[in-house]
Amino acid sequence: MARTVEWTEAAADDLDEAASFINRDSPYYAAAFVREVKQAAKSLQFFSERGRVVPEGHREDVREIFIKSYRLIYLVTQARVFILAFVHGARDIQSLWKKHGELNAISESDT
């Protein structure tokens, strides 16, 4: 079953920040990186459960796939996949949940 993939504002901002960082050295690689990330996210329409469960999340519906050294973190619901965050692997995910707050809001409204 195909699901709709939706980026949260916070996740889109995360991707913009990563692209801006890469762009300082190479606009070409920044653009290629963004294409790769968006293609990986789009693939979640059909393969939503392919990512591993986020260890810090303790929930089966919050998963992640890795793109280079970044984690694309997403929530799987019956009809949609919400991209919650796009963060460097070295970042503390617990503080990220507090900063963004999307997980609880989406979980309560869509699941």
C-alpha positions in Angstrom: 0.0 0.0 0.0 1.4 3.4 -0.9 1.5 6.0 1.8 1.8 9.8 1.4 5.2 11.1 2.5 5.0 14.5 4.3 7.9 16.5 5.7 7.4 18.4 8.9 8.6 22.0 8.9 11.4 21.1 11.4 12.7 18.2 9.2 12.7 20.5 6.1 14.7 23.0 8.1 17.1 20.3 9.2 17.7 19.4 5.6 18.2 23.0 4.6 20.8 23.5 7.3 22.7 20.4 6.2 22.6 21.5 2.6 23.8 25.0 3.5 26.7 23.5 5.4 27.7 21.4 2.4 27.1 24.3 0.0 29.9 26.3 1.6 32.4 23.9 0.0 30.5 22.6 -3.0 27.1 23.7 -4.4 27.2 20.7 -6.7 27.5 18.2 -3.8 24.9 20.1 -1.8 22.4 19.8 -4.6 23.2 16.1 -5.2 22.9 15.4 -1.5 19.4 17.0 -1.3 18.3 15.0 -4.3 19.6 11.8 -2.6 17.8 12.6 0.6 14.5 13.5 -1.1 14.7 10.3 -3.2 15.2 8.2 -0.1 12.3 9.9 1.6 10.0 9.4 -1.4 10.9 5.6 -1.4 9.2 5.4 2.0 5.8 5.5 0.1 6.1 1.9 -0.7 8.8 0.6 1.8 7.9 2.4 5.0 8.9 -0.4 7.4 12.4 -0.8 5.8 14.1 1.4 8.3 15.1 0.3 11.8 13.2 1.3 14.9 14.8 4.4 16.4 16.5 3.0 19.5 16.0 6.2 21.5 12.3 6.3 20.6 11.1 3.0 22.1 8.2 2.9 19.5 7.7 0.6 16.6 6.2 3.3 14.4 9.2 5.7 14.7 11.9 4.5 12.3 15.0 5.7 10.6 17.2 5.2 7.5 20.7 6.4 7.2 21.9 8.6 4.4 25.7 9.1 4.6 26.3 10.2 8.2 22.7 11.5 8.7 19.6 9.9 10.2 16.2 10.4 8.4 13.8 9.9 11.2 10.1 9.2 10.4 6.8 8.2 11.8 4.7 5.5 10.0 0.9 5.8 10.2 -1.8 3.9 8.4 -1.9 6.3 5.4 1.1 8.5 5.8 4.8 8.7 6.6 5.9 11.9 8.4 9.5 12.9 8.1 10.2 14.1 11.6 13.9 15.0 11.5 17.0 14.9 9.4 19.9 15.0 11.8 23.6 14.2 11.9 24.3 10.9 13.5 26.3 12.5 16.3 23.4 14.6 17.5 21.5 13.8 20.7 18.0 12.6 19.7 16.4 13.1 23.1 17.1 16.8 23.0 15.8 16.9 19.4 12.4 15.5 20.4 12.1 18.3 23.0 13.2 21.0 20.5 10.9 19.9 17.7 7.9 18.4 19.5 6.4 16.9 16.3 6.3 13.4 17.5 3.6 13.9 20.1 1.5 16.3 18.0 1.5 14.0 14.9 0.9 10.8 17.0 -2.1 12.3 18.7 -3.7 13.7 15.5 -3.0 11.0 12.9 -2.7 7.6 14.4 
